[in-house]
Amino acid sequence: MQIYERIDPEGPRLWWLRWQLENGAVYSHLRDEDGLAQAEAIGNCLTIVEDGGTGTPFLLPEPPLRPAVAAWPGYQEWAVFQSGLREEWAISLRRPTFLKPGEIVQAPASVVGEAAYLRAGAAYGIEIGVSSGTNV
């Protein structure tokens, strides 16, 4: 498991937890109220099983973790759909967003190089992200 801290003075403190898989990655997060100390508990209580193909990985939580959908508004949900090749395209849906509906931002070329990455705020507090392997 890898841990990354989001540095955003506009948003709440957040740490990303990332498990690298054969064909992608599984992400989770911790908020400031959870505390970074929870990362060790999560890492020790989550097993990820892959089938060796392109199927969906299985997440096997052990107590105190359990399978559930967050019932609290504002706890992030995220899905990514991408082409078979990383350098082609990807579309992500994320909730919550820090963008207003209709607001669009583009990552600067200094961050993404030749790729293009756009984020847009949508209804219901959803953010849509689109990335491509070349500038559009």
C-alpha positions in Angstrom: 0.0 0.0 0.0 1.2 3.5 -0.9 0.1 6.7 0.9 -0.1 10.1 -0.7 -1.2 13.4 1.0 -3.3 15.8 -1.1 -2.0 19.3 -0.9 -4.9 21.6 -1.5 -5.3 24.8 0.6 -8.9 25.1 -0.6 -10.0 21.6 0.3 -10.0 19.5 3.5 -6.9 17.5 4.4 -6.9 14.1 2.7 -4.6 11.1 2.3 -4.9 8.7 -0.7 -4.2 5.0 -0.1 -3.2 3.1 -3.2 -2.8 -0.6 -3.9 -1.1 -1.3 -7.2 -2.7 -4.2 -9.1 -1.7 -6.1 -12.3 -4.2 -4.2 -14.4 -4.8 -1.0 -12.5 -5.1 0.1 -8.9 -7.4 0.3 -5.9 -7.7 3.6 -4.1 -9.2 4.6 -0.8 -8.8 7.7 1.3 -8.6 9.1 4.8 -9.9 12.4 5.9 -8.5 14.7 8.6 -11.1 13.4 11.1 -9.9 9.8 10.4 -6.3 10.6 10.9 -3.3 9.2 9.2 -2.9 6.5 11.9 -5.9 4.7 10.4 -3.8 3.9 7.3 -1.9 1.1 9.1 -5.2 -0.4 10.4 -6.7 -0.4 6.9 -3.6 -1.8 5.3 -3.5 -4.7 7.8 -7.2 -5.5 7.4 -7.7 -5.5 3.6 -6.7 -8.3 1.3 -7.0 -7.8 -2.5 -7.3 -10.9 -4.7 -6.8 -10.7 -8.4 -7.9 -13.4 -10.9 -4.8 -12.9 -13.1 -7.0 -11.7 -16.0 -8.9 -8.5 -16.7 -11.6 -9.3 -14.2 -12.6 -7.1 -11.2 -10.4 -7.7 -8.2 -12.0 -9.0 -5.0 -11.7 -6.9 -1.8 -11.7 -9.0 1.4 -12.0 -6.8 4.4 -11.3 -8.2 7.9 -12.7 -6.5 11.1 -12.9 -3.7 11.9 -13.4 -3.1 8.2 -16.5 -4.3 6.5 -18.1 -4.0 3.1 -20.5 -1.0 2.9 -21.4 2.1 1.0 -20.8 5.4 2.8 -24.2 6.7 4.1 -22.7 10.1 4.9 -22.8 12.9 2.3 -19.4 14.2 1.3 -17.5 10.9 1.6 -15.9 10.3 -1.7 -16.9 7.7 -4.3 -14.9 7.3 -7.4 -15.0 5.2 -10.6 -12.6 5.2 -13.6 -13.1 3.8 -17.1 -10.1 3.7 -19.3 -8.9 2.2 -22.6 -6.7 -0.8 -22.6 -3.7 1.4 -23.0 -2.8 4.0 -20.4 -1.7 6.5 -23.0 -5.1 6.6 -24.9 -7.9 7.9 -22.7 -9.7 7.6 -19.3 -12.9 9.0 -17.9 -13.5 9.3 -14.1 -16.6 10.1 -12.1 -15.9 11.3 -8.6 -18.1 12.6 -5.7 -17.8 15.0 -4.0 -16.3 17.6 -6.2 -14.8 21.0 -5.3 -16.0 22.4 -8.6 -19.4 24.1 -9.2 -21.7 22.6 -11.8 -20.5 23.7 -15.2 -17.1 24.8 -14.0 -14.3 23.3 -16.1 -10.6 23.3 -15.3 -7.6 22.0 -17.3 -4.4 20.7 -15.8 -1.4 22.8 -17.0 1.0 21.2 -19.5 3.8 21.4 -16.9 1.9 18.8 -14.9 0.6 16.4 -17.6 3.1 16.9 -20.4 1.7 16.0 -23.8 -1.5 14.6 -22.3 -4.7 16.6 -21.7 -6.6 16.4 -18.5 -9.9 18.2 -17.9 -12.2 18.3 -14.9 -15.8 19.5 -14.9 -18.3 20.0 -12.1 -21.7 18.3 -12.8 -25.1 17.9 -11.0 -25.4 16.0 -7.7 -21.9 17.0 -6.6 -20.2 14.8 -9.2 -17.0 15.7 -10.9 -16.2 14.3 -14.4 -12.6 13.9 -15.4 -11.3 13.2 -18.9 -7.7 12.5 -19.9 -6.1 11.7 -23.2 -2.6 10.8 -24.3 -2.3 13.9 -26.5 -3.4 17.5 -26.2 -6.9 18.0 -27.7 
